Amino acid sequence: MLSLLLLVISISAGFLGSLLGLGGGIIVVPVLTLFFGIDIRYAVAASLISIIATSSGAAAGFLKDHLTNVRLAVLLELGTVGGAITGFLISSHINSSWLFLLFGGFLFFSAIMMFRKKGDARSEIDHPWSQKLKLAGSYPNEKGELTFYKVAQVPLGLISMYFAGILSALLGIGSGIFKVMAMDGAMKLPMKVSSATSNFMIGVTASASAGAYLMKGDIRPEIASPVALGIIVGSWIGAKVMTRMPAAHIRKIFVVVLMVISLQMMMRGLK
């Protein structure tokens, strides 16, 4: 019965995770710990497996539909990995409680700003770094027509990814939400491209962490297996739906999830 419930919940988590580029772990961990009473270590380990599964399940579909900007993902991953290493090194010197409160408030403010934003504010100018590295691209819209986009403020995007990596290491959360916000806000990418590229990136980041949990013996097959299976099914469905869903609807769903996560972070900070 437990496995069936985990499977159903994981399908929903995978659907949202692939649709928004966040990874299913942001939903799986609270459900496993709060509703099923599973130890946080096993929940986080299963979450990492679910993030890899989300990335794997959605990435193939997004690549096929030309939504993922692979060149940009590889570049930005340098900033994320560097930030994760920094966060790991300073984690023992920082009290995370105030960080949860600070960034919970920041996410809530960001959600309000994104809610006021009516659509994709695509850049009219291609940044010099983007021109040299050929980062600009195109993707098919809901009608199947090609939509071309340029990439703005590449250095700011790299800096944002660096801090996303730090926050991910310090707060123990997936950095997918920060990646989507950085690509959408700083680099002026279309929402669909931001979500698809984030999906591609989060699997790389989670793989390294999952190896550490595997060595510690925290990955429990009876928990991770139904979660991973459900996430793969859900992320495949999410990838199919996103190509047909208007970007404005994806943005609205992202804002709601952003508000829920920001409130969760502030509550954890207060505790």
ZAMARGU-4260 file (C-alpha; in steps of 0.2 Angstrom, whole numbers, plus 5000, padded with zeros to 4 digits):
<rodrens>
0) 5000/5000/5000 | 5014/5012/5005 | 5023/5008/4988 | 5007/5012/4978 | 5004/5029/4987
5) 5023/5033/4984 | 5021/5029/4966 | 5005/5040/4964 | 5013/5055/4973 | 5029/5053/4964
10) 5020/5054/4947 | 5012/5070/4952 | 5029/5077/4958 | 5038/5071/4942 | 5024/5080/4932
15) 5027/5097/4941 | 5046/5094/4942 | 5048/5092/4923 | 5035/5106/4919 | 5044/5119/4930
20) 5062/5113/4929 | 5063/5111/4948 | 5065/5092/4951 | 5052/5082/4960 | 5062/5082/4976
25) 5055/5099/4981 | 5038/5089/4983 | 5044/5072/4988 | 5054/5076/5003 | 5040/5086/5013
30) 5028/5072/5009 | 5040/5058/5014 | 5044/5066/5030 | 5028/5074/5036 | 5015/5062/5030
35) 5024/5045/5030 | 5036/5049/5044 | 5051/5043/5034 | 5069/5048/5041 | 5075/5064/5033
40) 5091/5055/5027 | 5082/5042/5017 | 5069/5055/5011 | 5084/5066/5004 | 5092/5051/4997
45) 5076/5046/4988 | 5074/5065/4983 | 5091/5065/4974 | 5086/5049/4965 | 5070/5057/4960
50) 5079/5073/4953 | 5090/5062/4942 | 5075/5052/4937 | 5066/5069/4933 | 5080/5075/4923
55) 5082/5059/4914 | 5064/5057/4910 | 5061/5074/4904 | 5078/5078/4896 | 5076/5066/4881
60) 5059/5074/4877 | 5065/5092/4879 | 5080/5089/4868 | 5069/5081/4855 | 5058/5096/4855
65) 5073/5108/4854 | 5068/5116/4870 | 5085/5113/4880 | 5099/5125/4877 | 5113/5112/4879
70) 5128/5125/4876 | 5121/5136/4889 | 5118/5122/4902 | 5136/5117/4901 | 5142/5134/4904
75) 5130/5138/4918 | 5134/5121/4927 | 5152/5128/4930 | 5145/5141/4941 | 5133/5129/4950
80) 5147/5117/4954 | 5158/5130/4960 | 5145/5137/4971 | 5141/5120/4978 | 5159/5117/4982
85) 5160/5134/4991 | 5144/5131/5000 | 5150/5114/5007 | 5166/5122/5013 | 5157/5136/5023
90) 5142/5126/5028 | 5150/5123/5046 | 5152/5141/5049 | 5135/5148/5045 | 5119/5146/5054
95) 5106/5141/5042 | 5091/5147/5051 | 5092/5165/5046 | 5097/5160/5028 | 5080/5151/5027
100) 5071/5166/5033 | 5081/5178/5022 | 5079/5168/5006 | 5061/5162/5010 | 5057/5181/5010
105) 5067/5184/4994 | 5058/5169/4985 | 5041/5176/4991 | 5045/5194/4984 | 5051/5186/4968
110) 5035/5176/4966 | 5025/5193/4967 | 5037/5201/4954 | 5034/5186/4942 | 5016/5186/4945
115) 5015/5204/4939 | 5026/5200/4924 | 5013/5196/4910 | 5024/5186/4898 | 5042/5182/4893
120) 5052/5198/4892 | 5064/5192/4879 | 5081/5201/4876 | 5083/5211/4860 | 5102/5211/4861
125) 5113/5196/4861 | 5127/5197/4874 | 5145/5197/4867 | 5148/5181/4877 | 5133/5173/4869
130) 5138/5178/4852 | 5156/5170/4854 | 5149/5154/4862 | 5134/5154/4850 | 5121/5152/4865
135) 5106/5160/4856 | 5094/5148/4849 | 5076/5144/4844 | 5061/5133/4850 | 5044/5128/4843
140) 5029/5137/4850 | 5012/5129/4853 | 5008/5131/4835 | 5024/5122/4830 | 5032/5138/4823
145) 5050/5142/4827 | 5053/5156/4840 | 5070/5164/4841 | 5078/5171/4856 | 5094/5179/4862
150) 5104/5177/4878 | 5107/5193/4889 | 5119/5196/4903 | 5128/5180/4903 | 5141/5185/4917
155) 5126/5189/4928 | 5118/5172/4924 | 5135/5164/4929 | 5136/5173/4945 | 5117/5169/4949
160) 5121/5151/4946 | 5136/5152/4958 | 5125/5158/4972 | 5112/5145/4967 | 5125/5132/4970
165) 5130/5139/4987 | 5112/5140/4993 | 5109/5122/4987 | 5123/5116/4998 | 5119/5127/5013
170) 5100/5124/5014 | 5100/5106/5007 | 5087/5111/4993 | 5088/5108/4975 | 5094/5123/4965
175) 5082/5121/4951 | 5071/5135/4957 | 5085/5147/4957 | 5091/5142/4940 | 5074/5145/4932
180) 5073/5162/4941 | 5091/5167/4935 | 5088/5161/4917 | 5071/5169/4916 | 5075/5185/4925
185) 5093/5189/4922 | 5096/5181/4905 | 5079/5185/4898 | 5076/5167/4892 | 5059/5161/4887
190) 5050/5152/4902 | 5050/5135/4892 | 5068/5136/4888 | 5072/5140/4906 | 5062/5125/4913
195) 5069/5113/4900 | 5087/5119/4902 | 5086/5118/4921 | 5079/5100/4920 | 5094/5096/4910
200) 5106/5104/4923 | 5099/5097/4939 | 5102/5079/4935 | 5121/5083/4933 | 5121/5091/4950
205) 5111/5078/4959 | 5121/5063/4952 | 5137/5069/4962 | 5127/5070/4979 | 5118/5054/4976
210) 5134/5045/4975 | 5139/5051/4992 | 5122/5045/4999 | 5124/5028/4991 | 5141/5026/4999
215) 5133/5030/5016 | 5120/5017/5013 | 5105/5030/5014 | 5097/5025/4998 | 5083/5013/5003
220) 5077/5003/4988 | 5059/5001/4995 | 5058/5020/4996 | 5068/5025/4981 | 5061/5012/4968
225) 5043/5018/4968 | 5048/5036/4969 | 5060/5035/4954 | 5047/5025/4944 | 5033/5037/4948
230) 5045/5052/4944 | 5050/5045/4927 | 5032/5042/4922 | 5027/5060/4928 | 5041/5069/4920
235) 5038/5060/4904 | 5020/5066/4904 | 5026/5084/4910 | 5038/5085/4895 | 5024/5081/4883
240) 5012/5093/4891 | 5024/5108/4892 | 5027/5108/4873 | 5008/5111/4871 | 5005/5123/4886
245) 5006/5142/4884 | 5021/5149/4893 | 5009/5161/4903 | 5001/5146/4911 | 5018/5138/4915
250) 5023/5155/4923 | 5007/5155/4934 | 5010/5137/4940 | 5028/5142/4944 | 5023/5157/4954
255) 5011/5146/4965 | 5024/5133/4968 | 5037/5147/4972 | 5025/5155/4985 | 5023/5138/4994
260) 5041/5134/4994 | 5045/5152/5001 | 5033/5149/5015 | 5040/5132/5019 | 5058/5140/5020
265) 5052/5154/5032 | 5043/5141/5043 | 5059/5130/5043 | 5069/5146/5048 | 5057/5150/5062
270) 5058/5132/5069
</rodrens>
